[in-house]
Amino acid sequence: MFGQKDSLNVEDIKIKGKIKVEKGGVYDALAPSRAAFYSAIFPGMGQVYNKKYWKAPIVWGAMGTSIYYYLHNNKEYKRYRTAYKLRKIGLQDEFTLDDGTQVISLQTLETAQDQLKENRDMSLLTTVILYVLQIVEASVNAHLLQFNTDDNLSFKPTFVNDPLYVDAPKVGLTIKYNF
C-alpha cells in the first residue's frame, strides 16, 4: 500500500491555520460541473468541452427533431382547433367547401385535436428528457475522462470447454490485471 504512487499528486499546504489543497496531475474536480453547466447553457457544448466532438451533432439532431415535431404538432393542433370552434358556432372553416360540404366531420376534428395535442405533449416531454440526458451524459463523461482506462484491467467473457459435457458449453468470466 505504501509503495504505490499517488496518481492525483495532491499536496496540503497550511496557510495561517487553514489548509489549502493544490491540484496536481490530471484530476480536475470541477470538470464535470463545467461540462454540465456548458450543456445546460447550450445543448451539446458539454460534449464539445469534453472533446467528444462527434456527440454534439447527435445531441443537436435529436433535440432539433423533437423540437420540430413539437412545433409541427402544435401548429396542426391550432389549425384543427380553430376549424372546430368555427364549425361549432356555425361559420365556415377550412374543411368545409363553399357549397356546404364538410370534408372532415366534427367527430374527426375532435379526434384529430386529441391526437395532435397528445403528440405535441409527447414531443415536449421527449425534448425535456433529451435535454436532461445530454447534461447528465456530459457530466458523467467528464468524470470518466479523469480515470486511467488502459488495457491492463479488462473483463472478458469466455467459453470453457468441458471434455465430459461437450454439448453444453460453460460460460466463465476472466479477470485480467497486469502489474
Accessible surface in RSA format (square Angstrom, percent):
REM  Atomic radii and reference values for relative SASA: ProtOr
REM  Chains: A
REM  Algorithm: Lee & Richards
REM  Probe-radius: 1.40
REM  Slices: 20
REM RES _ NUM      All-atoms   Total-Side   Main-Chain    Non-polar    All polar
REM                ABS   REL    ABS   REL    ABS   REL    ABS   REL    ABS   REL
RES MET A   1   197.34 102.2 144.60  95.7  52.74 125.6 119.05 101.2  78.29 103.7
RES PHE A   2   209.16 104.6 177.73 110.1  31.44  81.8 182.44 110.6  26.72  76.5
RES GLY A   3    81.33 100.3   0.00   N/A  81.33 100.3  44.71 122.7  36.62  82.0
RES GLN A   4   141.46  79.1 115.82  84.6  25.64  61.0  39.61  84.3 101.85  77.2
RES LYS A   5   192.57  93.9 162.33  99.6  30.24  72.0 113.06 101.8  79.51  84.7
RES ASP A   6    87.30  61.2  69.71  69.4  17.59  41.6  41.42  97.5  45.88  45.8
RES SER A   7    93.98  79.4  71.03  94.8  22.95  52.9  55.29 117.7  38.70  54.2
RES LEU A   8    72.97  40.6  72.84  52.1   0.13   0.3  72.84  51.2   0.13   0.4
RES ASN A   9    84.52  58.3  78.35  75.7   6.17  14.9  14.83  35.7  69.70  67.4
RES VAL A  10    64.01  42.1  39.71  35.9  24.30  58.5  39.71  34.5  24.30  65.9
RES GLU A  11   100.71  57.8  95.92  72.6   4.79  11.4  36.33  70.3  64.38  52.6
RES ASP A  12   102.10  71.5  71.27  70.9  30.83  72.9  20.09  47.3  82.02  81.8
RES ILE A  13    64.43  36.7  61.15  45.6   3.28   7.9  64.43  46.4   0.00   0.0
RES LYS A  14   163.15  79.6 135.49  83.1  27.66  65.9  78.82  70.9  84.33  89.8
RES ILE A  15    83.05  47.3  78.50  58.5   4.55  11.0  81.83  58.9   1.21   3.3
RES LYS A  16   202.03  98.6 158.87  97.5  43.15 102.7 117.99 106.2  84.04  89.5
RES GLY A  17    76.74  94.6   0.00   N/A  76.74  94.6  38.07 104.5  38.68  86.6
RES LYS A  18   158.13  77.1 153.70  94.3   4.44  10.6 101.20  91.1  56.93  60.6
RES ILE A  19   107.15  61.0  77.00  57.4  30.15  72.7  77.06  55.5  30.09  81.6
RES LYS A  20   106.54  52.0 101.58  62.3   4.95  11.8  59.35  53.4  47.19  50.3
RES VAL A  21    91.09  59.9  66.50  60.2  24.59  59.3  66.50  57.8  24.59  66.7
RES GLU A  22    71.61  41.1  67.01  50.7   4.60  10.9  21.80  42.2  49.81  40.7
RES LYS A  23   129.23  63.0  96.56  59.2  32.67  77.8  71.96  64.8  57.27  61.0
RES GLY A  24    22.21  27.4   0.00   N/A  22.21  27.4  20.65  56.7   1.56   3.5
RES GLY A  25    60.02  74.0   0.00   N/A  60.02  74.0  22.95  63.0  37.07  83.0
RES VAL A  26   121.37  79.9  99.43  90.0  21.94  52.9 106.76  92.8  14.62  39.6
RES TYR A  27    86.90  40.6  81.47  46.4   5.42  14.1  49.45  37.2  37.45  46.2
RES ASP A  28    32.84  23.0  32.84  32.7   0.00   0.0  18.05  42.5  14.79  14.7
RES ALA A  29    57.95  53.3  43.47  67.1  14.48  32.9  44.35  62.5  13.61  36.0
RES LEU A  30   104.02  57.9 103.99  74.4   0.03   0.1 103.99  73.0   0.03   0.1
RES ALA A  31    14.07  12.9  14.07  21.7   0.00   0.0  14.07  19.8   0.00   0.0
RES PRO A  32     7.11   5.2   6.93   6.3   0.18   0.6   7.06   5.8   0.05   0.3
RES SER A  33    67.02  56.6  55.65  74.3  11.37  26.2  32.88  70.0  34.14  47.8
RES ARG A  34    81.35  34.2  79.86  40.7   1.49   3.6  32.34  44.2  49.02  29.7
RES ALA A  35     0.00   0.0   0.00   0.0   0.00   0.0   0.00   0.0   0.00   0.0
RES ALA A  36    23.30  21.4  22.16  34.2   1.13   2.6  22.61  31.8   0.69   1.8
RES PHE A  37   119.89  60.0 113.99  70.6   5.91  15.4 119.25  72.3   0.65   1.9
RES TYR A  38    84.46  39.4  83.41  47.5   1.05   2.7  47.52  35.7  36.93  45.5
RES SER A  39     0.00   0.0   0.00   0.0   0.00   0.0   0.00   0.0   0.00   0.0
RES ALA A  40    40.05  36.8  29.46  45.5  10.59  24.1  29.57  41.6  10.48  27.8
RES ILE A  41   120.04  68.3  93.90  70.0  26.13  63.0  96.44  69.4  23.60  64.0
RES PHE A  42   106.30  53.2 106.30  65.8   0.00   0.0 106.30  64.4   0.00   0.0
RES PRO A  43    28.48  20.8  28.42  25.9   0.06   0.2  28.42  23.5   0.06   0.4
RES GLY A  44     0.00   0.0   0.00   N/A   0.00   0.0   0.00   0.0   0.00   0.0
RES MET A  45    75.85  39.3  75.22  49.8   0.62   1.5  63.46  54.0  12.38  16.4
RES GLY A  46     0.00   0.0   0.00   N/A   0.00   0.0   0.00   0.0   0.00   0.0
RES GLN A  47     1.17   0.7   1.17   0.9   0.00   0.0   0.26   0.5   0.91   0.7
RES VAL A  48    41.43  27.3  38.07  34.5   3.35   8.1  38.07  33.1   3.35   9.1
RES TYR A  49    70.98  33.1  53.04  30.2  17.94  46.7  51.89  39.0  19.09  23.5
RES ASN A  50     9.68   6.7   2.25   2.2   7.43  17.9   3.20   7.7   6.48   6.3
RES LYS A  51   149.76  73.1 132.43  81.3  17.33  41.3  86.59  77.9  63.17  67.3
RES LYS A  52    61.03  29.8  60.42  37.1   0.61   1.4  11.59  10.4  49.44  52.7
RES TYR A  53   133.29  62.2 126.80  72.1   6.49  16.9  98.50  74.0  34.79  42.9
RES TRP A  54   161.41  64.8 147.59  71.4  13.82  32.4 143.27  76.4  18.14  29.4
RES LYS A  55    40.46  19.7  40.36  24.8   0.10   0.2  22.95  20.7  17.51  18.7
RES ALA A  56     2.02   1.9   2.02   3.1   0.00   0.0   2.02   2.8   0.00   0.0
RES PRO A  57    75.80  55.2  66.79  60.9   9.00  32.7  68.21  56.3   7.59  47.2
RES ILE A  58   105.69  60.1  98.47  73.4   7.22  17.4 104.38  75.2   1.31   3.6
RES VAL A  59    18.63  12.3  15.00  13.6   3.63   8.7  18.63  16.2   0.00   0.0
RES TRP A  60   110.06  44.2 100.37  48.6   9.69  22.7 103.17  55.0   6.89  11.2
RES GLY A  61    38.29  47.2   0.00   N/A  38.29  47.2  37.41 102.7   0.87   2.0
RES ALA A  62    37.54  34.5  24.14  37.3  13.40  30.5  33.57  47.3   3.98  10.5
RES MET A  63    18.44   9.5  18.44  12.2   0.00   0.0  18.44  15.7   0.00   0.0
RES GLY A  64    36.47  45.0   0.00   N/A  36.47  45.0  30.22  82.9   6.25  14.0
RES THR A  65    74.65  53.1  68.05  69.0   6.60  15.7  47.70  64.1  26.95  40.7
RES SER A  66     8.71   7.4   4.16   5.5   4.56  10.5   8.49  18.1   0.22   0.3
RES ILE A  67    76.05  43.3  75.92  56.6   0.13   0.3  76.05  54.8   0.00   0.0
RES TYR A  68   128.71  60.1 125.36  71.3   3.35   8.7  91.90  69.1  36.81  45.4
RES TYR A  69   110.30  51.5 110.30  62.8   0.00   0.0  64.28  48.3  46.02  56.7
RES TYR A  70    59.15  27.6  59.15  33.7   0.00   0.0  26.57  20.0  32.58  40.2
RES LEU A  71   105.65  58.8 100.66  72.0   4.99  12.5 101.35  71.2   4.30  11.6
RES HIS A  72    70.13  38.3  65.58  45.6   4.55  11.7  40.04  41.3  30.09  35.0
RES ASN A  73    13.68   9.4  13.68  13.2   0.00   0.0   0.00   0.0  13.68  13.2
RES ASN A  74    25.40  17.5  25.40  24.5   0.00   0.0   0.33   0.8  25.07  24.2
RES LYS A  75   128.78  62.8 122.23  75.0   6.54  15.6  75.76  68.2  53.02  56.5
RES GLU A  76    27.26  15.6  27.26  20.6   0.00   0.0   8.04  15.5  19.22  15.7
RES TYR A  77    38.41  17.9  38.41  21.9   0.00   0.0  16.23  12.2  22.18  27.3
RES LYS A  78   123.67  60.3 121.70  74.7   1.96   4.7  74.67  67.2  49.00  52.2
RES ARG A  79    89.69  37.7  80.54  41.1   9.14  21.8  37.83  51.7  51.86  31.4
RES TYR A  80    35.95  16.8  35.95  20.5   0.00   0.0   5.55   4.2  30.39  37.5
RES ARG A  81    85.08  35.7  85.08  43.4   0.00   0.0  14.24  19.5  70.83  42.9
RES THR A  82    75.90  54.0  74.19  75.2   1.71   4.1  51.84  69.6  24.07  36.4
RES ALA A  83     2.07   1.9   0.56   0.9   1.51   3.4   1.78   2.5   0.29   0.8
RES TYR A  84    34.97  16.3  34.97  19.9   0.00   0.0  15.44  11.6  19.53  24.1
RES LYS A  85   113.26  55.3 110.24  67.6   3.03   7.2  59.23  53.3  54.03  57.6
RES LEU A  86    54.44  30.3  54.44  38.9   0.00   0.0  54.44  38.2   0.00   0.0
RES ARG A  87    28.25  11.9  16.28   8.3  11.97  28.5  16.50  22.5  11.75   7.1
RES LYS A  88   121.27  59.2  89.26  54.8  32.02  76.2  47.81  43.0  73.46  78.2
RES ILE A  89   125.81  71.6  91.99  68.5  33.82  81.5 100.12  72.1  25.69  69.7
RES GLY A  90    66.19  81.6   0.00   N/A  66.19  81.6  33.55  92.1  32.64  73.1
RES LEU A  91   102.97  57.3  93.74  67.1   9.23  23.2  96.51  67.8   6.46  17.4
RES GLN A  92   101.13  56.6  72.90  53.3  28.23  67.2  35.37  75.3  65.76  49.9
RES ASP A  93     6.79   4.8   0.40   0.4   6.39  15.1   3.67   8.6   3.12   3.1
RES GLU A  94   108.68  62.4  65.38  49.5  43.29 103.1  43.83  84.8  64.84  52.9
RES PHE A  95    15.86   7.9  15.10   9.4   0.77   2.0  15.86   9.6   0.00   0.0
RES THR A  96    21.98  15.6  15.47  15.7   6.51  15.5  13.55  18.2   8.43  12.7
RES LEU A  97    94.02  52.4  90.07  64.4   3.95   9.9  92.97  65.3   1.05   2.8
RES ASP A  98   140.88  98.7 106.70 106.2  34.17  80.8  38.24  90.0 102.64 102.4
RES ASP A  99   117.28  82.1  74.13  73.8  43.15 102.0  51.00 120.0  66.28  66.1
RES GLY A 100    50.53  62.3   0.00   N/A  50.53  62.3  30.29  83.1  20.23  45.3
RES THR A 101    71.22  50.7  63.54  64.4   7.68  18.3  53.10  71.3  18.12  27.4
RES GLN A 102    96.67  54.1  72.60  53.1  24.06  57.3  14.12  30.1  82.55  62.6
RES VAL A 103    96.87  63.7  65.29  59.1  31.58  76.1  70.71  61.4  26.16  71.0
RES ILE A 104    33.03  18.8  29.97  22.3   3.06   7.4  33.03  23.8   0.00   0.0
RES SER A 105    54.19  45.8  48.02  64.1   6.18  14.2  42.52  90.5  11.67  16.4
RES LEU A 106    56.54  31.5  54.36  38.9   2.18   5.5  54.36  38.2   2.18   5.9
RES GLN A 107   119.74  67.0 116.11  84.9   3.64   8.7  54.80 116.6  64.94  49.3
RES THR A 108    66.09  47.0  63.32  64.2   2.77   6.6  43.72  58.7  22.37  33.8
RES LEU A 109     0.00   0.0   0.00   0.0   0.00   0.0   0.00   0.0   0.00   0.0
RES GLU A 110    61.23  35.2  59.61  45.1   1.63   3.9  15.42  29.8  45.82  37.4
RES THR A 111    75.40  53.6  72.45  73.5   2.94   7.0  65.07  87.4  10.33  15.6
RES ALA A 112    22.25  20.5  14.62  22.6   7.63  17.4  21.85  30.8   0.40   1.1
RES GLN A 113     9.96   5.6   9.74   7.1   0.22   0.5   4.74  10.1   5.23   4.0
RES ASP A 114    99.02  69.4  92.28  91.8   6.74  15.9  30.06  70.7  68.96  68.8
RES GLN A 115    91.27  51.0  89.26  65.2   2.00   4.8  35.48  75.5  55.78  42.3
RES LEU A 116    26.05  14.5  26.05  18.6   0.00   0.0  26.05  18.3   0.00   0.0
RES LYS A 117    94.55  46.1  94.55  58.0   0.00   0.0  39.90  35.9  54.64  58.2
RES GLU A 118   103.72  59.5  97.63  73.9   6.09  14.5  30.42  58.8  73.29  59.8
RES ASN A 119    52.56  36.2  50.05  48.4   2.51   6.0   8.25  19.9  44.31  42.8
RES ARG A 120    42.61  17.9  42.61  21.7   0.00   0.0   1.87   2.5  40.75  24.7
RES ASP A 121    67.36  47.2  61.99  61.7   5.37  12.7  29.31  69.0  38.05  37.9
RES MET A 122   108.42  56.1 106.49  70.5   1.93   4.6  92.16  78.4  16.26  21.5
RES SER A 123    13.55  11.5   9.38  12.5   4.17   9.6   4.32   9.2   9.23  12.9
RES LEU A 124    87.11  48.5  87.06  62.3   0.05   0.1  87.11  61.2   0.00   0.0
RES LEU A 125    94.49  52.6  91.30  65.3   3.19   8.0  94.08  66.1   0.41   1.1
RES THR A 126    55.93  39.8  54.06  54.8   1.87   4.5  38.54  51.8  17.39  26.3
RES THR A 127    17.92  12.7  17.92  18.2   0.00   0.0  17.37  23.3   0.56   0.8
RES VAL A 128    76.52  50.4  75.00  67.9   1.52   3.7  76.52  66.5   0.00   0.0
RES ILE A 129    84.86  48.3  83.04  61.9   1.82   4.4  84.86  61.1   0.00   0.0
RES LEU A 130    48.82  27.2  46.88  33.5   1.94   4.9  46.88  32.9   1.94   5.2
RES TYR A 131    70.45  32.9  70.45  40.1   0.00   0.0  54.31  40.8  16.15  19.9
RES VAL A 132    75.96  50.0  75.96  68.8   0.00   0.0  75.96  66.0   0.00   0.0
RES LEU A 133   101.34  56.4  99.39  71.1   1.95   4.9  99.57  69.9   1.78   4.8
RES GLN A 134     8.79   4.9   5.03   3.7   3.77   9.0   8.29  17.7   0.50   0.4
RES ILE A 135    33.42  19.0  33.42  24.9   0.00   0.0  33.42  24.1   0.00   0.0
RES VAL A 136    74.52  49.0  71.76  65.0   2.76   6.6  74.52  64.7   0.00   0.0
RES GLU A 137    57.53  33.0  52.01  39.3   5.51  13.1  51.84 100.3   5.69   4.6
RES ALA A 138     0.00   0.0   0.00   0.0   0.00   0.0   0.00   0.0   0.00   0.0
RES SER A 139    25.57  21.6  25.57  34.1   0.00   0.0   8.26  17.6  17.31  24.3
RES VAL A 140    73.17  48.1  72.96  66.0   0.21   0.5  73.17  63.6   0.00   0.0
RES ASN A 141    15.06  10.4  12.99  12.5   2.08   5.0   5.96  14.3   9.11   8.8
RES ALA A 142     2.74   2.5   0.93   1.4   1.81   4.1   1.90   2.7   0.84   2.2
RES HIS A 143    88.15  48.2  86.74  60.3   1.41   3.6  52.75  54.4  35.39  41.2
RES LEU A 144   103.89  57.9  99.18  71.0   4.72  11.9  99.46  69.9   4.43  11.9
RES LEU A 145    88.40  49.2  60.10  43.0  28.30  71.2  63.04  44.3  25.36  68.2
RES GLN A 146    31.83  17.8  12.45   9.1  19.38  46.1  15.74  33.5  16.08  12.2
RES PHE A 147   128.21  64.1 115.97  71.8  12.24  31.8 118.81  72.0   9.39  26.9
RES ASN A 148   130.21  89.8  93.59  90.4  36.62  88.2  40.74  98.1  89.47  86.5
RES THR A 149   115.19  81.9  82.03  83.2  33.16  79.0  59.76  80.3  55.42  83.8
RES ASP A 150    69.71  48.8  53.71  53.5  16.00  37.8  36.98  87.0  32.73  32.6
RES ASP A 151   125.12  87.6 117.87 117.3   7.25  17.2  36.53  86.0  88.59  88.4
RES ASN A 152    66.04  45.5  65.93  63.7   0.11   0.3   5.68  13.7  60.36  58.3
RES LEU A 153   100.61  56.0  85.94  61.5  14.67  36.9  85.94  60.4  14.67  39.5
RES SER A 154    40.73  34.4  34.73  46.4   6.00  13.8  32.85  70.0   7.87  11.0
RES PHE A 155   127.22  63.6 100.77  62.4  26.45  68.8 100.77  61.1  26.45  75.7
RES LYS A 156   133.04  64.9 132.51  81.3   0.54   1.3  76.49  68.8  56.55  60.2
RES PRO A 157    99.56  72.6  86.45  78.8  13.11  47.7  86.67  71.6  12.88  80.1
RES THR A 158    42.18  30.0  37.87  38.4   4.32  10.3  36.65  49.2   5.54   8.4
RES PHE A 159   149.38  74.7 125.46  77.7  23.92  62.3 125.46  76.1  23.92  68.5
RES VAL A 160    81.15  53.4  77.73  70.4   3.42   8.2  81.15  70.5   0.00   0.0
RES ASN A 161   129.21  89.1 107.76 104.1  21.45  51.6  33.04  79.5  96.18  93.0
RES ASP A 162    37.13  26.0  31.61  31.5   5.52  13.1   8.79  20.7  28.34  28.3
RES PRO A 163   115.86  84.4  90.38  82.4  25.48  92.6  99.23  81.9  16.64 103.4
RES LEU A 164   150.82  84.0 122.48  87.6  28.34  71.2 124.82  87.7  26.00  70.0
RES TYR A 165   140.99  65.8 135.75  77.2   5.24  13.6  92.17  69.3  48.82  60.2
RES VAL A 166   121.11  79.7  98.52  89.2  22.59  54.4 102.03  88.6  19.08  51.8
RES ASP A 167   144.11 100.9 114.02 113.5  30.09  71.2  40.83  96.1 103.28 103.0
RES ALA A 168    56.97  52.4  53.38  82.4   3.59   8.2  56.78  80.0   0.20   0.5
RES PRO A 169    80.91  59.0  62.36  56.8  18.55  67.4  64.73  53.4  16.19 100.6
RES LYS A 170    94.12  45.9  90.64  55.6   3.48   8.3  83.10  74.8  11.02  11.7
RES VAL A 171   113.17  74.5  80.57  72.9  32.60  78.5  80.66  70.1  32.51  88.2
RES GLY A 172    23.66  29.2   0.00   N/A  23.66  29.2  21.98  60.3   1.68   3.8
RES LEU A 173   116.42  64.8  83.48  59.7  32.94  82.8  83.67  58.8  32.75  88.1
RES THR A 174    61.56  43.8  57.14  57.9   4.41  10.5  48.13  64.6  13.43  20.3
RES ILE A 175   112.12  63.8  83.32  62.1  28.81  69.4  83.32  60.0  28.81  78.2
RES LYS A 176   103.35  50.4  98.83  60.6   4.51  10.7  52.57  47.3  50.78  54.1
RES TYR A 177   122.79  57.3 100.31  57.1  22.49  58.5  55.49  41.7  67.30  83.0
RES ASN A 178    70.01  48.3  61.43  59.4   8.58  20.7  20.02  48.2  49.99  48.3
RES PHE A 179   223.72 111.9 148.54  92.0  75.18 195.6 180.65 109.5  43.07 123.3
END  Absolute sums over single chains surface
CHAIN  1 A    13834.7      11664.0       2170.7       9079.2       4755.5
END  Absolute sums over all chains
TOTAL         13834.7      11664.0       2170.7       9079.2       4755.5
